[in-house]
Amino acid sequence: MSEVISSCAWLRTEAAAKRCGLSASFLEKMRLANEGPPFSRVGKAVLYGVSDLDSWLLSLRHDGEAA
C-alpha cells in the first residue's frame, strides 16, 4: 500500500516520520503521549496532514538564542 494518500495531502506514519526526520516509532510514541503533530484516524489508519507537519516543525524552531 502506498504511504501517500490523496495526492500528498495526507501521509501515513512512516512517511510522516521520514518527512520530519524522525523514526516512525518515535512519532508513534509522541502520538501515544499526546505530543507531536496533529493526526487523524480513518478506520485503523493514522494519517498526518502535510500542512500540519510543516506547521508543527515550524513551531519547534528556535531563533538561536539560548533559553
C-alpha angles and dihedrals in degrees: 000000000000118000092218119076127196101000098312097309091113132033132196118233097270094051093041091052091049091051090052095044092245135119117257090238092055091050089049091051090050090051092050090050091051090247131114131045124343115267140185132218123220105182104308094337119105111209132188122203112233091224090050091053092049092048092048092051091049090051089059094054118116125206094227099261118122114252 
